Amino acid sequence: MRLFELLLLLSNIGLFIIAVLLKKGRRRVPVFVVSGIATLVLVIHWTVEGYRVQLLFLYGLTIIFLAISGYRYFNKKGPKKIPQFMMGSVYTSIAIMLVITAGLMYAFPVFKLPEPTGNFKVGTQTFHLVDTKREEIFDEARDRKRELMVQVWYPAQAGTGKYAPFIPNTPILRYMAANYGLPGFTFQHLKYVSSQAYSDAEISSAQTSYPLILANPGNGSSRFLHTSQAENLASHGYIVAVIDHTYNTFATEFPDGRITTSTTDHLFSPDHDYATERENRDKLGKVLTDDVAFVLDQFELIQSGQIPSQLHGRIDLGHVGVFGHSIGGATAYDAAYDPRIAVGIDLDGGLYRLRDKEGLRKPFLFINSENYFEQLTRVMNNRVYSDAELNRMGSTREWEDQVAADKKVELERMRETVEEGGQVLYIENTEHLNFTDVQFISPIFKILGITGKIAPERANTVINAYMLDFFDMYLKNQGGNLMKGADSRFPEVNRM
């Protein structure tokens, strides 16, 4: 909650208390003075912090209080007597509006992202990349090549000026709200949230080069929802490129103003049988995996100078990692078969294209939510659901049997990576979206069970610590302490 919007709420609460408690003859001057102060705070708030829809009631109350108190203050004859029941209704309405406003301010705060824990300042820049060798298959209405927006975070020289905004392109916010089934204005306040990175800052000269990490958001997500993870890794000396997988994000804006939205949801329909669902997931997965290979190709061109960028000559292509969330985690695993990629991390994502190839013979880290761990545990224990349970789940025995068969293959893939130096972990009290910056957007998400019982800041700390330790171990030949066993600093983390 920002300072001046908090002061505006408190001044209006003060106005309400004065109006209710002071006797009629004594309230004229205090109400006029306090309403003047509230109006001044309102002007400062609009000028310094910017307005937002969640405070409309508060703005209206402030102006109404000023108008009425000003009229009464300058009207020497005194106001006409207002019936008691009317005043009661007015006070009740004001109280309701103040409560609603306080609730909206709590539910949709202008939050602050966690500060990166490394020694480097962080810079960020965005690339628009076009794969001239691939046709776009998720937009049949246009004959286009596959296009991607990729945002990069990197170690920077001491930054100057303001941090870059958390939201790279504010027009996409209405699509984000629609993705959650909410009115288009719901998340407009996120345009005031700041990142911890400087736009187009000069890359740090502390090292000659930095390892590269490619990152992949989940289905219906966005690159900016992994900002805190990318910033933290960059602050420890990594170049982190988060890929907006076009048509699999809720919205992506391109430099010419075009905005694409998700067109891949139809691939996952309750009307499909399991075989069709699996085939569609594999089809989407191949596109996402090819996106990663293409982006890595482009960073080779950036490194050689064929694509202009200040990152030229500063990328350590001999040490490349990959991570992702949800289907982006599956993308990280599938992309890690590329010999140019050394290691990867899957954040709570079920794998795809499991039967297309042999197991991955590289260190790979799986960090799962407690919910997904429980699902895998039921498979390991050969849990058989009763008819009543299947009805409650809205599923069928045939469907669950096929899910279990695929999950057993997935578990075998996990075990194989452990043999190569990886780990399979889960974090207590987490849900699927605790692995993204969605967890910071609203405390209501925690109440509704969209995110887990764990505090968002704590979840972020734990996940970032294990990601950093794993990448440090295999890309920098340092750290690795958290990979050796349980750590008392992180009692929430368990090994499968």
N, C-alpha and C positions, 0 to 999 in steps of 0.2 A: 504494500500500500504506500503510495507516494505521499510526501510530506504535506503539500498544499491541499490535496484532495482529502486527506485526513483532517486537516484544520478546517476545511470547508464543512465537512460532516459535523465536527464538534461544535462549530459556531452555530450551525442550524439547530443542533440539539440544545445548545444554550439558549437560543432564541425561543425555542418551543417551551423550555422550562420557565423562562422569564414570563412568557405570555400566559402560561397556565397558573403559575404560583403567585405572581405579584398582583396586588389589587389594581383595579381598573385605573385609579387616579395616579398610580405610581409607576405604571409600566411604560408610559408614553416615551419618556426620554431614554431609559435603558434599551428598549426595543429598537428605537431609532439608531442609537449609537452602535449596538451590536450588529444590527442589520447592515449598517455602513461598513463595519469591519468585515462582515461576511462577504459583502459585495467586493471589497478590495481583495480579499483572499481569492474570490472567484476569478477576478481579472488576472491576478498573478498566476493562478492555476491554469487558466486558458493560455496565457502567454508563455509560461515556462514549461509546463508539463503537457499541455494539450488536452482538449476535451475528449470525453468518451461516452458512449451511449448509456453505459450502466449508471451514469450520474445524472441523467436527464431530470428525474424527480428533484434531485438536490439543486440543480440549476434553477428549475422553476420555482422552488420554495424560496430560494435566496432572492430572486427578483420580486416575487409577490410580497415577501416580508418587507423589502425595501420600499416598494410602492405604497403599501398600506401604512407602514410606520411613518413614512415621509408625509403622507397625506394627513395623518393624525397629528403629527408634530407641528405642521405648519397651519393646520386648520384650528384657529383659535376658538371657534364655536364649539368644538368637540364633536365627536362622532355621534351618530344616532345610536340609540340603544338597540342591540341585537338580541333576539330571543335566546334564552338559555339553551334550548334544544338545538338551535342552529350552531351556536358556538361549540357545543359538545360534538356535533357532527364534524365540524371543521377540525377541531383538535384531534379527533379520532382519525380522520383522513390524513392529517399531517403525521401523526404517530405511525400509521401504517406505511406511509411513503418513506419515512426515515428508516423504519425497520427493513423494508424491501431494499432500499439503497445500500444499507449496511450489509445486507445479505449478498447483494450483487458484487459489492466491493470485495467481500470475503471470497466469493465463489470464483471471481474472475480478476485476480490481482495483477497489477503490473509488476511482475516478479523480477528477481535478479538471478541470472544464471550463476552457478558455482564458479569461483575463481580457479583457473588452472593451477596445478600444484608444482609445475616445473619452473625452471629458472629463466626460460626464454619468454620474451614477449611473443605475441602471436599476430601474424598477418593473415589476410584472406583475400583471395581473388577468384573470379569465376570464369570458366571457359565454355564457349559454345562449340561443340564438336559435331561434325557431320561425317557419317560413315558412307562414303560413296559406293561401297561394295555391297551394301545391304538395303533391300527395299523395306519400307515400313509396312508391317503386316497387321498392325492394330488400328489403323485408320484407313479403311477401304475407300473412303470418300475422296482421298487425296493421293496423288501419285508422287510420293516423296521418298527420299532416302532416310535412313534412320538417323535421327538427331538427338543429341544429349546435352544437358546442362550439367556441368561438373564444378562443384565448389571445392577449392583447395585451401587448407589451413597449413601454415608453415612457421618455423621459427623466424622471428623478425628482429631487426634492430630496434632499439628503444623507440617505442611508438610515440607519436605526437598527434594532437587533435582528438577527435571523438572516436569512440568505438563504432564499429559497423553495426547496423541494426540486426537483431535476431532474425527478423523476417526479411529475406532478400527482395521480395516483390510483393507489396501489400495487396495488390488485386487478387492474389490467390487465396486470401483469407476467407472470402465468402464461399469458396469451394471447400475449404477445410471445414467450415461450419456445416455445410450441406453433407459432408462425409459423415458427420456425427448426427445428422438429422436435426440440426439446429438452425434458427434464423440466420441469414447471411451476415448480420451485424455482430453476432455473438463474440467473435474473436478479433474484432477490429482493434481492440486495445493492445493486442500483441505488437502492433507497429511501434509502440513506445518501449518495448523491451529491448535492451541493448545486449549485444554479444560481448565477449571479452577479447575481441580481435580488431585490429586496425585494417581498414580497406587498403589494399595495394601497397602495404608497407614494404620497405626494402628488406630482403631476406638477410638473416643474420650472417655475419662473416666469421662467427666463432668456430665454425667447422667448414671444411672444404665441400662436404656433401652430407646429405641426410637420407636415411632409409625412407622408402615410399610405402604407404599403406593405402590400399583402395577399400572403400566402404560402400555398403549397399543397404538402403532403407527397405523396409518391409512393404507388402502390398498395401496400396492406399495411403502410404506415408509420404515423406518428403525429406530432402537432404538436410533441411534446417533442423529437423527433429533429432539430429545426431550432432548438433553443434557442440554441446558440452564435452562429449567424448573426443571429438576431433580437436577441439581447442586444448584439451588436457594432453593428448598425445603430442600435438605440435609444440606445446610448452616444454616437453621433454626431448625435443630434438627429432621429430618426425615430420615428414611432409605427408599430409592426409588428404586424400581426394575422395569426396563423397559424391556418388553418382545419382542424379535424378533419372531413374529408369522411365523414360517417356511412356505415357499411357498406363503405367503401373503406379504412378504417383497420383495423389488426389488432384494436383494441378502443377504444371510447370510453365513458367513464362519464359519466352525466348526474346532475344534482343530486339526483334522487330515488333514486339507487343503481342504476338500470338500466345494464347494460353491453351495448352492441352490438358485434358482431364482424363481420369481413369476410364479405360474402355475394356479392361481385362476382367472385370467382375463377372461378366456373363460366362466366363470359362468355368466358374464355380457355381453351379446351379443345383438346388435341391432336387430338381427333376432328373439330373444325370445319375447313371449308375456309377459304381465305384471305378470301374475300368475307364470310363469316359473321363471322370474327374482326374484320375491319375495321368491319363494321356494328355489332358489339357494342362495340368500342372507341369508336366515334363516339357510340353511345347512352350509354355511361358518361360520356364526355367532356362531352356536353351537360349532364348533371346537375351535373358538377363546375363547368363554366363558369357555369351558373345559380346555383350556390352562391356564387360570387364576386360576381356582380351583386347577389344578395340581401344579402350581408354589406355590400357597399358602400352599399346602400340603408339598412341599419341604422346605419351610421356617419354617414350624413346625419341620421338621427333623433337619434343621440347628440350630434352637433354642435349641433343645434337645441334640445336639451334635452328632446325627447319621450321619449327613453330616459334614465333617470337614470344619470349617470356623472360622475366628476371630469374626464373628457376633454371634457366639454361646453364648446364654444367654443374648444377648443385644437387642433382638427384642421384642417389646411390642405387642404381638399378641392379646391383648385385645382391641387395638385401631388400626384398619386396614382400610385404604381408598383405593380408586381406581380411576383412571382417564384415559382418552384416547382421541384421535383425530379422527374425521371422523368415519369410521366403528369401530375404536378403542374406540371412545366415546360411540357408541352403545354397544360395548363389556363391557365397564365399567358399563353401566346401567344394562345390562343383568346379569353380574357377581355379581352385588350388591344384588341380591336376596339371595346369599350365606349368611347364618346367621353370618358367621365370619367377614363379611365386614360391617362396620358401615355406611359409607357415600361414595359418589362418585361425579365425575365431568365429564360431557360430553362436549368436545370442538368441536362444530360445526359438530356433527354427527347425522344423521337420525337413528332412532331406528330400530331394527329387532326383530323378534319373538313376535310381539306386541299382537297377538291374542292367544298366548299359555298360558297366565297366567293373574292373576289379577294385578292391579297396584302395583308399588313398594311403600311400606309404610315406607320409610326412607327419611331423608333429602338428596336431590340431587340437584346439581348445574348445570344448562345448560348455557354455554357461547357461543353465536352464532355470526357468522359474519353478517355484514349488509346484504349481499346477501341472506343468508339463512333466516334471519328475514323477508326480503321482500317476500320470497317464502311462509313462514308460514302466513304472513299477507294476501296474496292473498287467501289462503285457508280459513282463518278466515272470510274474507269478501265475501266468496262464489263467487270468481271471475270466470266469464265465458269467455273463450277465443274465439275470432272471428276466422273464418276459415283462414284469412290472418295471424293472430298471430300464429296459430298452424303450418301453412306452414313454417313460419320463424323459429319456434322452432324445426322443423323437427319432430313433434309429432302428435298424433291423439287425438280426443276428448275422445275416450274410455280410452286411456292410462292416460290422465290427470285426468279424473274422478276417476280412481282407485288410482292414486297418492293422490288426494285430500282426498279420503276416508281413506287411511292409515294415512295421515298427521293429520286428525281430531282425530284419535285414539291416535296418538303421542302427540298432543296438550293436550288431556285429561290426558295422563300419566304425562305430565309436570305439569299440574295444581295440580294433586294429590301430587306430590313431594313438591310443594310450601306449601300445607296444612301441610306437615310434617316438614317444616322449611327450605325447599330449595328455590331456586330462578331461574328465567328464565331471562337472560340478553342478550343484544347484544351490540357489540362495533361498533361505527360508522367508516366508511371508511376502514373496514377490508374485506378481502377475505379469502377463505378457508385455504390457506397456511400460513396466518399470525399467525396461531396457532402452527407453527413448526419452526425449525431453518432454513428451506428453505429460509425464508425471509431475512436472512443475507448473503446468498450465492452470490447474484448478484443484484445490483440496477436495472438491465435490467428487472428483474421479475416485479418490480413495474411499470415500463414504459409499459410493455406488458399487465398489468392487472392481472398477475398471483397472485400477492399480491396486497393489497389495497393501497389507497392513504396515509394511516397513515405511519409514519416513523417506520421502523422495531424495533428500540430501544424503541420507545414509546409503540408500540403494546406489546412487550415483558414485559415492565414494568407494564402495565395495567393488562395483563393476569396473570402474576406472583403474583401481589398484591391481586387479587381476589381469586386465587387458594389458596394462603397461608392463607388468612383471613378465608376462608371457612373451610379448614382443621384444622386450629388452633381452630376454634370455636367448632368443633365436636370431634376432636381427642385429644385436649389439654385443652379444657374448658377455652379458653382465646380468646382474639380478638373478631371477629364478627362484628366490627364496620361497615364494608362495606356492610354487609348483612342487615343493619337496614334501608338503604335508600340511596338517592343520595348523592354523596360526591364531593365537589367542586374541589378536586384534580384530579378527573377523569371524566371530563364533557363528554367524549366520550361514557361512559357507560350508557345504557338505560335499563329500565325494560319493559318487555312485559305486 
